[in-house]
Amino acid sequence: MFDTDTSTGTPAEYIARRTKTVGEMFLRRVERDTDKPAFFFKADGEWQPVSWNEFAERSGAVAAYLMGLGLQVGDKVCMVGSTTPAWCYCDIGGQLAGAVTLGAYPTLTPKQLAYILDHADAKVAFVEGIEEINKILARRQELTQLEKVIVWDTAGAESLMAAHDWLVPFDRVLATPVDRAAIEARAAEVDPSATAIIVYTSGTTGPPKGAMISHANIMTIMRDQDEALQVYEEDTSLSFLPMAHVAERVLAFYGRINTGMSTYFASSIAKVLEEVVEVRPTVFGSVPRIFEKAYAKILSTVDQAPPTRQKIFRWAEGVGREAVQLWQAGKPIPFGLKLKFGIADKLVFSKLRAVFGGRVRYFVTGAAPIAPEILEFFWAAGFPIFEVYGMTESTVITHANAPGATKLSSVGRSLGMVEDRIAADGEILIKSELVFQGYYKNPEATAETIVDGWLHTGDIGRKDDDGFLYIMDRKKHIIITAGGKNLTPANIENEVKASDPLISQAHAHGDKRKFLVALVTLGAGESVEWARQQGTIDGPTADKHIRALSENPLARSKELESLIREVSESPDVQQRVVASVKRANEGLAKVETIKKIFILDRELSVEQDELTPTLKMKRKNIETKFAETFDRLYEDDAFGLVVIES
């Protein structure tokens, strides 16, 4: 009933099992699949296919251009932009030219982008458009090694392109004649033990570090990719996560080259939920935040439904959760409950699955934990979400749940090529051919991270008797209370976030304190819907805000910021949030409970250096920025909101 994959299809051929480098893997995939679609992109409202041969032509032109510039094996090439076909052409073109390729998030500030380009010794940068050009222009004098900047979309940048000969339109690069023999020869020069890509970490505790990942590292996970993800030739996916992240780069993009699975590139993040219905993917990977937002949206929609529909939903949810709990406990599901589950599925869950196109065989998520109640709900609704674990320094993935071997809230067992153990202080240690080469130009950090062949992950975890790994928190994030208790804030924060769809973020604080307090934020969309229900704003205004958030989920107009501030100051909202945190406390040990909270009048953001580009909290920055707020929660009885009376 749960945890089984009964799909049938043609098993994918893992090209990596007979290749040694990323470039060679790509060339062999092109030889095998020629005119089959490698991916699709949207143009003029229609999905346009790009075959493997066409992919090779465009990537070959990029490689030929780079080689024509005089780039040598091992030189650095950077891509800066959103997840598009152009990003892929440039990455593979760089690999075919023997370059070391790296990515940078388009959300980076000019200073942050210049740091990565300079630190990586990048000679060529491929950028999306005028926004990235302006960022580079703002720091151009510092980038002494950068020779050329290739621009994918020159719209609006015509005068700049004409004024600077180091700016080159991508169309000119794609027109470069391709010498296939020369490209094959250059790709053959690449040493499998050499660095293939550099992935810059998000920098939650300081400047980003460039993790060097070799071809051998990548080929190791590619050869046994099916240990984590079962793929058929008929499978397809929807791509929208940032290519600068190791998961989308290695597991998704290189994984598709390895298996031949095609993908559709979402037009934008805002279009994902619309286009997923058109694409109807069979495999869907995402970060936990997507599932948290979806869960909050479902509950919010149910709360606005007529009483009868609410009652049906709650009944179906209860049936589903009961079945999931029995499955997880290893107990049989009674025949009567199976019948009820079938009815619940027909009335409620099947309609939820249609939101993702109705064909998804499984979801994959990682990077951060999901609250158990959210996972339980999605499994009940027929969404198998397999949590996995890995990090940039271990080439993306080391542990995974899989059909027939799943424990909710765990990240699964270690893959066959991985040896793991828990150190005396609880830190997870990894030994494997997946362990990266070290940090570029940072031997000191490398020596601290790889000790006697063991990768020190910086994550605190535990393993159960069946070998399933549970992540508690980052080692540097552990809160040690004044009473000497070690607490993991991530678990506490997840309980708080899961207690109410209105709560979008939570930051627990209490290091060397007698008790815990928390900074809490309200979701923008949820605040708009609350204000609509209360009559604070009218329907058209609410719809305007929702449309703006759909187009850019991170955008906040002054009008929306003012609304969120007004909602956060509402006594009704404050009472609701306090009640929700009290419910969260019921699932926590006494020492973990939150006693006071402060509701921030905005969400934490990337722009204010409180979140990384992958939306992880920069805990050190938050602790520093809100130090006075945290102090007042302890020192001023009238400040903040009391959850537990002293």
For each residue, the residues with C-beta under 8 A, 3 or more apart:
1: 4 323 327 333 338 341
2: 323 324 327 379 384 406
3: 327 384 403 404 405 406
4: 1 403 404
5: 230 361 362 384 403
6:
7: 232 282 361
8: 232
9: 232 233 234 235
10: 232 233 234
11: 232 233
12: 226 231 232 233 235 259 260 261
13: 32 233 259 260
14: 17 222 223 225 226 258 259
15: 18 19 25 28 29 32 222 257 258 259 260
16: 19 25 219 222 223 225 258
17: 14 223
18: 15 28
19: 15 16 24 25 28 219
20: 24 192 215 216 219
21: 24 25 95 187 190 192 196 215 219
22: 25 26 92 95 196 197 215 218 254 257
23: 26 27 92 95 96 98 187 190
24: 19 20 21 27 28 187 188 190
25: 15 16 19 21 22 28 29 219 222 254 257 258
26: 22 23 29 30 56 59 92 95 96 257
27: 23 24 30 31 56 96 184 187
28: 15 18 19 24 25 31 32
29: 15 25 26 32 33 52 257 258 260
30: 26 27 33 34 52 53 55 56
31: 27 28 34
32: 13 15 28 29 260
33: 29 30 36 38 52 260
34: 30 31 51 52 53
35: 51 52 53
36: 33 51 52 260 262
37: 40 49 50 51 262
38: 33 50 51 52 54 55 256 262
39: 49 50 55 85 88 239 256 262 263 264 265
40: 37 47 48 49 50 262 263 264 265 279
41: 47 48 50 84 85 264 265
42: 45 46 47 48 265 267 275
43: 46 48
44:
45: 42
46: 42 43
47: 40 41 42 264 278 279
48: 40 41 42 43
49: 37 39 40
50: 37 38 39 40 41 54 55 85
51: 34 35 36 37 38 54 55
52: 29 30 33 34 35 36 38 55 56
53: 30 34 35 56 57
54: 38 50 51 57 58
55: 30 38 39 50 51 52 58 59 88 89 92
56: 26 27 30 52 53 59 60
57: 53 54 60 61 178
58: 54 55 61 62 85 89 93 174
59: 26 55 56 62 63 88 89 92 93 96
60: 56 57 63 64 93 96 178 180 183
61: 57 58 64 65 93 173 174 175 176 177 178
62: 58 59 65 66 89 90 92 93 94 96 97 173 174 176
63: 59 60 66 67 93 94 96 97 178 183 186
64: 60 61 67 68 176 177 178 179 182 183
65: 61 62 68 69 93 173 176
66: 62 63 69 71 77 93 94 97 99 124
67: 63 64 70 71 97 182 183 186
68: 64 65 176
69: 65 66 123 124 147 148
70: 67
71: 66 67 75 77 97 98 99 123 124
72: 75 98
73: 98 99 186 189 190 194
74: 98 99 100 194 195
75: 71 72 98 99 100 123
76: 99 100 101 102 120 121 122 123 198
77: 66 71 90 94 97 99 100 101 102 122 123 124 125 126
78: 101 102 103 104 116 117 120 122 124 125 126
79: 87 90 91 101 102 103 104 125 126 127 243 244
80: 103 104 105 106 108 113 125 126 127 128 132
81: 84 86 87 106 126 127 128 129 132 152
82: 87 106 128 242 268
83: 87 239 240 241 242 243 248 265 266
84: 41 81 87 88 128 152 265
85: 39 41 50 58 88 89 265
86: 81 89 90 126 128 152 170
87: 79 81 82 83 84 90 91 103 126 243
88: 39 55 59 84 85 91 92 243 253
89: 55 58 59 62 85 86 92 93 174
90: 62 77 79 86 87 93 94 101 126 150
91: 79 87 88 94 95 101 103 243 249 253
92: 22 23 26 55 59 62 88 89 95 96 257
93: 58 59 60 61 62 63 65 66 89 90 96 97
94: 62 63 66 77 90 91 97 99 100 101
95: 21 22 23 26 91 92 98 99 101 187 196
96: 23 26 27 59 60 62 63 92 93 183 186 187
97: 62 63 66 67 71 77 93 94 183 186
98: 23 71 72 73 74 75 95 186 187 189 190
99: 66 71 73 74 75 76 77 94 95
100: 74 75 76 77 94 195 196 197 198
101: 76 77 78 79 90 91 94 95 196 197 198
102: 76 77 78 79 116 120 122 197 198 199 200 210
103: 78 79 80 87 91 199 242 243 244 249
104: 78 79 80 108 113 116 117 200 244
105: 80 108 242 244 613
106: 80 81 82 128 131 132
107: 606 613
108: 80 104 105 112 113 116 135 613
109: 112 113 135
110: 113 114 134 135 136 138 139
111: 114 115 139
112: 108 109 115 116 208
113: 80 104 108 109 110 116 117 132 135 136 139
114: 110 111 117 118 135 136 138 139 142 143
115: 111 112 118 119 207 208
116: 78 102 104 108 112 113 119 120 122 200 208 210
117: 78 104 113 114 120 122 125 136 143 146
118: 114 115 121 122 142 143 144 145
119: 115 116 210 440 441
120: 76 78 102 116 117 198 200 210 440
121: 76 118 145
122: 76 77 78 102 116 117 118 125 145 146
123: 69 71 75 76 77 145 146 147 148
124: 66 69 71 77 78 146 147 148 149 150
125: 77 78 79 80 117 122 136 146 148 149 150
126: 77 78 79 80 81 86 87 90 149 150 152 170
127: 79 80 81 132 133 136 149 150 151 152
128: 80 81 82 84 86 106 131 132 151 152 153
129: 81 132 133 151 152 153 154 155 156 157
130: 133 134 154 155 156 157 160
131: 106 128 134 135
132: 80 81 106 113 127 128 129 135 136 151
133: 127 129 130 136 137 149 151 157 160 167
134: 110 130 131 137 138
135: 108 109 110 113 114 131 132 138 139
136: 110 113 114 117 125 127 132 133 139 140 143 146 149
137: 133 134 140 160
138: 110 114 134 135
139: 110 111 113 114 135 136 142 143
140: 136 137 143 146
141:
142: 114 118 139
143: 114 117 118 136 139 140 146
144: 118
145: 118 121 122 123
146: 117 122 123 124 125 136 140 143 149 166
147: 69 123 124 166
148: 69 123 124 125 166 168
149: 124 125 126 127 133 136 146 166 167 168
150: 90 124 125 126 127 168 169 170 173
151: 127 128 129 132 133 154 157 161 167 168 169 170
152: 81 84 86 126 127 128 129 170
153: 128 129 170
154: 129 130 151 157 158 161 169 170
155: 129 130
156: 129 130
157: 129 130 133 151 154 160 161 167
158: 154 161 162
159: 162 163
160: 130 133 137 157 163 164 167
161: 151 154 157 158 164 167 169
162: 158 159
163: 159 160
164: 160 161 167
165:
166: 146 147 148 149
167: 133 149 151 157 160 161 164
168: 148 149 150 151 172 173
169: 150 151 154 161 172 173
170: 86 126 150 151 152 153 154 173 174
171: 174 175
172: 168 169 175 176
173: 61 62 65 150 168 169 170 176
174: 58 61 62 89 170 171
175: 61 171 172
176: 61 62 64 65 68 172 173
177: 61 64
178: 57 60 61 63 64 183
179: 64 182 183
180: 60 183 184
181: 184 185
182: 64 67 179 185 186
183: 60 63 64 67 96 97 178 179 180 186 187
184: 27 180 181 187 188
185: 181 182 188 189
186: 63 67 73 96 97 98 182 183 189 190
187: 21 23 24 27 95 96 98 183 184 190
188: 24 184 185
189: 73 98 185 186
190: 21 23 24 73 98 186 187 194 215
191: 194 215
192: 20 21 214 215 216 219
193: 214 215 216
194: 73 74 190 191 214 215
195: 74 100 198 212 213 214 437
196: 21 22 95 100 101 213 214 215 217 218
197: 22 100 101 102 213 218 249 250
198: 76 100 101 102 120 195 210 211 212 213 440
199: 102 103 210 211 213 244 245 246 249 392
200: 102 104 116 120 203 208 209 210 211 244
201: 204 208 209 210 211 392
202: 208 612 613 614 616
203: 200 206 207 208 209 612 618
204: 201 474 612 616 617 618 619 620
205: 476 618 620
206: 203
207: 115 203
208: 112 115 116 200 201 202 203
209: 200 201 203 439 440 442 445
210: 102 116 119 120 198 199 200 201 439 440 441 442
211: 198 199 200 201 246 392 393 436 438 439 440
212: 195 198 436 437 438 439 440
213: 195 196 197 198 199 217 218 246 250 392 395 436 437
214: 192 193 194 195 196 217 218 436 437
215: 20 21 22 190 191 192 193 194 196 218 219
216: 20 192 193 219 220 433
217: 196 213 214 220 221 395 433 434 435 436 437
218: 22 196 197 213 214 215 221 222 250 254 395
219: 16 19 20 21 25 192 215 216 222 223
220: 216 217 223 224 395 417 432 433 434
221: 217 218 224 225 250 251 395 396 397 415 417 434
222: 14 15 16 25 218 219 225 254 255 258
223: 14 16 17 219 220
224: 220 221 227 415 416 417
225: 14 16 221 222 228 229 231 251 255 258 259
226: 12 14 229 230 231
227: 224 400 402 415 416
228: 225 251 364 388 397 400 402 415
229: 225 226 251 255 283 364 400
230: 5 226 402 403
231: 12 225 226 235 255 259 261 283
232: 7 8 9 10 11 12 235 261 282
233: 9 10 11 12 13 259 260 261
234: 9 10 282
235: 9 12 231 232 259 261 282 283 361
236: 261 262 263 264 279 281 282 283
237: 252 256 261 262 263 264 281 282 283 284 285
238: 263 264 266 272 275 276 279 281 284
239: 39 83 248 252 253 263 264 265 266
240: 83 265 266 268 269 272
241: 83 245 247 248 252 285 286 287
242: 82 83 103 105 245 248 613 614
243: 79 83 87 88 91 103 248 249 253
244: 79 103 104 105 199 200 249 613
245: 199 241 242 248 249 614
246: 199 211 213 249 250 251 391 392 395 396
247: 241 250 251 252 285 366 367 390 396 397
248: 83 239 241 242 243 245 251 252 253 285
249: 91 103 197 199 243 244 245 246 252 253 254
250: 197 213 218 221 246 247 253 254 255 395 396
251: 221 225 228 229 246 247 248 254 255 285 396 397
252: 237 239 241 247 248 249 255 256 263 285
253: 88 91 239 243 248 249 250 256 257
254: 22 25 218 222 249 250 251 257 258
255: 222 225 229 231 250 251 252 258 259 261
256: 38 39 237 252 253 259 260 261 262 263
257: 15 22 25 26 29 92 253 254 260
258: 14 15 16 25 29 222 225 254 255
259: 12 13 14 15 225 231 233 235 255 256
260: 12 13 15 29 32 33 36 233 256 257
261: 12 231 232 233 235 236 237 255 256 283
262: 36 37 38 39 40 236 237 256
263: 39 40 236 237 238 239 252 256
264: 39 40 41 47 236 237 238 239 275 279 281
265: 39 40 41 42 83 84 85 239 240
266: 83 238 239 240 269 271 272 275
267: 42 271 275
268: 82 240 271 272 551
269: 240 266 272 552 553
270: 550 551 552 553
271: 266 267 268 274 275
272: 238 240 266 268 269 275 276
273: 276 277 355
274: 271 277 278
275: 42 238 264 266 267 271 272 278 279
276: 238 272 273 279 280 281 284 355 356 357
277: 273 274 280 354 355 356 357
278: 47 274 275 357
279: 40 47 236 238 264 275 276 357
280: 276 277 357 358 359
281: 236 237 238 264 276 284 356 357 359 360
282: 7 232 234 235 236 237 359 360 361
283: 229 231 235 236 237 261 360 361 362 364
284: 237 238 276 281 356 360 362 363 364
285: 237 241 247 248 251 252 363 364 365
286: 241 290 291 363 364 365
287: 241 290 365 366 367 368 614 615
288: 291 292 365 367 368 369 370
289: 292 293 368 615
290: 286 287 293 294
291: 286 288 294 295 363 365 370 374 378 385
292: 288 289 295 296 370 371 374 497 498
293: 289 290 296 297 523 525
294: 290 291 297 298 355
295: 291 292 298 299 374 377 378 501
296: 292 293 299 300 501 502 523 526
297: 293 294 300 301 501 525
298: 294 295 301 302 352
299: 295 296 302 303 501
300: 296 297 303 304 501 526 529
301: 297 298 304 305
302: 298 299 305 309 310 313 314
303: 299 300 310
304: 300 301 529 533
305: 301 302 309 310 313
306: 309 310
307: 310 311
308: 311 312
309: 302 305 306 312 313
310: 302 303 305 306 307 313 314
311: 307 308 314 315
312: 308 309 315 316 347 348
313: 302 305 309 310 316 317 348
314: 302 310 311 317 318
315: 311 312 318 319 344
316: 312 313 319 320 343 344 345 347 348 349
317: 313 314 320 321 348 377 380
318: 314 315 321 322
319: 315 316 322 323 337 340 341 344 380
320: 316 317 323 324 341 344 349 377 379 380 381
321: 317 318 324 325 376 377 380
322: 318 319 325 326 337
323: 1 2 319 320 326 327 333 337 338 341 380
324: 2 320 321 327 328 376 379 380 408
325: 321 322 328 329 376
326: 322 323 329 331 332 333 337
327: 1 2 3 323 324 330 331 333
328: 324 325 407 408
329: 325 326
330: 327
331: 326 327
332: 326
333: 1 323 326 327 337 338 341
334: 337 338
335: 338 339
336: 339 340
337: 319 322 323 326 333 334 340 341
338: 1 323 333 334 335 341 342
339: 335 336 342 343
340: 319 336 337 343 344
341: 1 319 320 323 333 337 338 344 345
342: 338 339 345 346
343: 316 339 340 346 347
344: 315 316 319 320 340 341 347 348 349
345: 316 341 342 348 349 350 382
346: 342 343 350
347: 312 316 343 344 351
348: 312 313 316 317 344 345 351 352 381
349: 316 320 344 345 352 353 380 381 382
350: 345 346 353 354 358 382
351: 347 348 354 355
352: 298 348 349 355 381 382 383
353: 349 350 356 358 360 381 382 383
354: 277 350 351 357 358
355: 273 276 277 294 351 352
356: 276 277 281 284 353 360 383
357: 276 277 278 279 280 281 354 360
358: 280 350 353 354
359: 280 281 282
360: 281 282 283 284 353 356 357 363 383
361: 5 7 235 282 283 384
362: 5 283 284 384 385 386 403
363: 284 285 286 291 360 378 383 384 385 386
364: 228 229 283 284 285 286 385 386 388
365: 285 286 287 288 291 370 385 386 387 388
366: 247 287 387 388 389 390 397 411
367: 247 287 288 614 616
368: 287 288 289 490 616
369: 288 387 409 471 490 491 494
370: 288 291 292 365 374 375 385 387 409 494
371: 292 374 375 494 495 497 498
372: 375 376 408 409
373: 376 377 498
374: 291 292 295 370 371 377 378 498
375: 370 371 372 378 379 385 387 408 409
376: 321 324 325 372 373 379 380 408
377: 295 317 320 321 373 374 380 381
378: 291 295 363 374 375 381 383 385
379: 2 320 324 375 376 382 383 384 385 408
380: 317 319 320 321 323 324 349 376 377
381: 320 348 349 352 353 377 378
382: 345 349 350 352 353 379
383: 352 353 356 360 363 378 379
384: 2 3 5 361 362 363 379 403 406
385: 291 362 363 364 365 370 375 378 379
386: 362 363 364 365 400 401 402 406 412
387: 365 366 369 370 375 400 401 408 409 410 411 412
388: 228 364 365 366 397 399 400 401 411 412
389: 366 397 398 399 400 411 412 469 471
390: 247 366 394 395 396 397 398 399 434
391: 246 394 396 398 457 459
392: 199 201 211 213 246 395 396 436
393: 211 435 436 449 455 457
394: 390 391 397 398 418 430 432 434 435 436 455 457
395: 213 217 218 220 221 246 250 390 392 434 435 436
396: 221 246 247 250 251 390 391 392 434
397: 221 228 247 251 366 388 389 390 394 400 415 434
398: 389 390 391 394 414 415 418 420 430 432 434
399: 388 389 390 411 412 413 414 415 418 420 469
400: 227 228 229 386 387 388 389 397 411 412 413 415
401: 386 387 388 405 406 407 410 411 412
402: 227 228 230 386 405 406 412
403: 3 4 5 230 362 384 406
404: 3 4
405: 3 401 402 412 413
406: 2 3 384 386 401 402 403 412
407: 328 401 410 412 464 466 468
408: 324 328 372 375 376 379 387
409: 369 370 372 375 387 470
410: 387 401 407 464 468 469 470
411: 366 387 388 389 399 400 401 468 469 470 471
412: 386 387 388 389 399 400 401 402 405 406 407 468 469
413: 399 400 405 466 467 468 469
414: 398 399 418 419 420 467 469
415: 221 224 227 228 397 398 399 400 418
416: 224 227
417: 220 221 224 432 433 434
418: 394 398 399 414 415 430 431 432 434
419: 414 430 431 432
420: 398 399 414 428 429 430 431 463 469
421: 429 454
422: 426 427 428 429 461 462 463
423: 426 427 428 429 456
424:
425: 460 475
426: 422 423 460 461 462 472 475
427: 422 423 456 457 458 459 460 461 475
428: 420 422 423 457 459 460 461 469 471
429: 420 421 422 423 454 455 456 457
430: 394 398 418 419 420 434 435 454 455 457
431: 418 419 420 435 453 454 455
432: 220 394 398 417 418 419 435 455
433: 216 217 220 417
434: 217 220 221 390 394 395 396 397 398 417 418 430
435: 217 393 394 395 430 431 432 450 453 455
436: 211 212 213 214 217 392 393 394 395 455
437: 195 212 213 214 217
438: 211 212 442 443 446 449 450
439: 209 210 211 212 442 443 445 446 449
440: 119 120 198 209 210 211 212
441: 119 210
442: 209 210 438 439 445 446
443: 438 439 446 447
444: 447 448
445: 209 439 442 448 449
446: 438 439 442 443 449 450
447: 443 444 450 451
448: 444 445 451 456
449: 393 438 439 445 446 455 456
450: 435 438 446 447 453 454 455 456
451: 447 448 454 456
452:
453: 431 435 450
454: 421 429 430 431 450 451
455: 393 394 429 430 431 432 435 436 449 450
456: 423 427 429 448 449 450 451
457: 391 393 394 427 428 429 430
458: 427 474 475 476
459: 391 427 428 471 472 473 474 475
460: 425 426 427 428 471 472 473 474 475 478 488
461: 422 426 427 428 469 470 471 472
462: 422 426 469 470 472
463: 420 422 467 468 469 470
464: 407 410 467 468 470
465:
466: 407 413
467: 413 414 463 464
468: 407 410 411 412 413 463 464
469: 389 399 410 411 412 413 414 420 428 461 462 463
470: 409 410 411 461 462 463 464
471: 369 389 411 428 459 460 461 490
472: 426 459 460 461 462 488 490 491
473: 459 460 477 478 488 489 490 491
474: 204 458 459 460 477 478 490 619
475: 425 426 427 458 459 460 478
476: 205 458 619
477: 473 474 488 489 490 619
478: 460 473 474 475 486 487 488 489
479: 486 487 488 489 508 509 510 511 516
480: 484 485 486 487 511 512
481: 484 485 487 510 511 512 513 514 515 516 591
482: 512 513 514
483: 514 591
484: 480 481
485: 480 481 591
486: 478 479 480
487: 478 479 480 481 492 508 510 516 591 592
488: 460 472 473 477 478 479 491 492
489: 473 477 478 479 492 493 507 508 619
490: 368 369 471 472 473 474 477 493 494
491: 369 472 473 488 494 495 592
492: 487 488 489 495 496 506 508 516 518 584 588 592 594
493: 489 490 496 497 506 507 508 518
494: 369 370 371 490 491 497 498
495: 371 491 492 498 499 584 585 587 588
496: 492 493 499 503 506 508 518 520 580 581 584 594
497: 292 371 493 494 503 504 505 506
498: 292 371 373 374 494 495 584
499: 495 496 503 580 581 583 584
500: 503 576 577 580
501: 295 296 297 299 300 523 526
502: 296 522 523 526 527 530 573 576 577 580
503: 496 497 499 500 506 520 521 522 523 577 580
504: 497 521 522 523 524 526 603
505: 497 519 520 521 603 604 617
506: 492 493 496 497 503 518 519 520 521
507: 489 493 518 519 604 617 619 622 626
508: 479 487 489 492 493 496 516 517 518 594
509: 479 513 516 517 518 519 623 630 633
510: 479 481 487 513 515 516 517
511: 479 480 481
512: 480 481 482
513: 481 482 509 510 516 517 634
514: 481 482 483
515: 481 510 593 595
516: 479 481 487 492 508 509 510 513 592 593 594 595
517: 508 509 510 513 594 595 596 597 598 630 633 634 640
518: 492 493 496 506 507 508 509 581 594 596 597 598
519: 505 506 507 509 597 598 600 622 626 629 630
520: 496 503 505 506 577 581 597 598 599 600
521: 503 504 505 506 599 600 602 603 604
522: 502 503 504 526 527 564 567 568 573 577 599 603
523: 293 296 501 502 503 504 526 527 603
524: 504 527 528 545 549 556 560 564 603
525: 293 297 528 529 545 546 549
526: 296 300 501 502 504 522 523 529 530
527: 502 522 523 524 530 531 563 564 567 568
528: 524 525 531 532 537 542 545 546 549 560 563
529: 300 304 525 526 532 533 542
530: 502 526 527 533 534 567 573
531: 527 528 534 536 537 542 563 566 567
532: 528 529 535 536 537 538 539 542
533: 304 529 530
534: 530 531 570 572
535: 532
536: 531 532 563 566 567
537: 528 531 532 541 542 545 563
538: 532 541 542
539: 532 542 543
540: 543 544
541: 537 538 544 545
542: 528 529 531 532 537 538 539 545 546
543: 539 540 546 547
544: 540 541 547 548
545: 524 525 528 537 541 542 548 549 557 559 560 563
546: 525 528 542 543 549 550
547: 543 544 550 551
548: 544 545 551 552 555 557 560
549: 524 525 528 545 546 552 553 555 560
550: 270 546 547 553
551: 268 270 547 548 555
552: 269 270 548 549 555
553: 269 270 549 550
554: 605 606
555: 548 549 551 552
556: 524 560 561 564 602 603 605
557: 545 548 560 561
558: 561 562
559: 545 562 563
560: 524 528 545 548 549 556 557 563 564
561: 556 557 558 564 565 602
562: 558 559 565 566
563: 527 528 531 536 537 545 559 560 566 567
564: 522 524 527 556 560 561 567 568 601 602 603
565: 561 562 568 569 601 602
566: 531 536 562 563 569 570
567: 522 527 530 531 536 563 564 570 573
568: 522 527 564 565 573 574 599 600 601
569: 565 566 573 574 601
570: 534 566 567 573 574
571: 574 575
572: 534 575 576
573: 502 522 530 567 568 569 570 576 577 599
574: 568 569 570 571 577 578 599 641
575: 571 572 578 579
576: 500 502 572 573 579 580
577: 500 502 503 520 522 573 574 580 581 597 599 641
578: 574 575 581 582 597 641 642 643
579: 575 576 582 583
580: 496 499 500 502 503 576 577 583 584
581: 496 499 518 520 577 578 584 585 594 597 643
582: 578 579 585 586 643 644
583: 499 579 580 586 587
584: 492 495 496 498 499 580 581 587 588 594
585: 495 581 582 588 593 594 643 644
586: 582 583
587: 495 583 584
588: 492 495 584 585 592 593
589: 592 593
590: 593
591: 481 483 485 487
592: 487 491 492 516 588 589
593: 515 516 585 588 589 590 643 644
594: 492 496 508 516 517 518 581 584 585 597 643 644
595: 515 516 517 642 643 644 646
596: 517 518 633 634 640 641 642 643
597: 517 518 519 520 577 578 581 594 633 640 641 643
598: 517 518 519 520 629 633 639 640 641
599: 520 521 522 568 573 574 577 641
600: 519 520 521 568 603 604
601: 564 565 568 569
602: 521 556 561 564 565 605
603: 504 505 521 522 523 524 556 564 600
604: 505 507 521 600 608 610 611 617 622
605: 554 556 602 608 610 611
606: 107 554 609 610 611 612 613 615
607:
608: 604 605 625
609: 606 618 621
610: 604 605 606 617 618 621 622 625
611: 604 605 606 615 616 617 618
612: 202 203 204 606 615 616 617 618
613: 105 107 108 202 242 244 606
614: 202 242 245 287 367
615: 287 289 606 611 612
616: 202 204 367 368 611 612
617: 204 505 507 604 610 611 612 622
618: 203 204 205 609 610 611 612 621 622
619: 204 474 476 477 489 507 622 623
620: 204 205 623 624
621: 609 610 618 624 625
622: 507 519 604 610 617 618 619 625 626
623: 509 619 620 626 627 630
624: 620 621 627
625: 608 610 621 622
626: 507 519 622 623 629 630
627: 623 624 630 631
628: 631 632
629: 519 598 626 632 633
630: 509 517 519 623 626 627 633 634
631: 627 628 634 635
632: 628 629 635 636 639 640
633: 509 517 596 597 598 629 630 636 639 640
634: 513 517 596 630 631
635: 631 632 639
636: 632 633 639 640
637:
638:
639: 598 632 633 635 636
640: 517 596 597 598 632 633 636
641: 574 577 578 596 597 598 599
642: 578 595 596 645
643: 578 581 582 585 593 594 595 596 597
644: 582 585 593 594 595
645: 642
646: 595
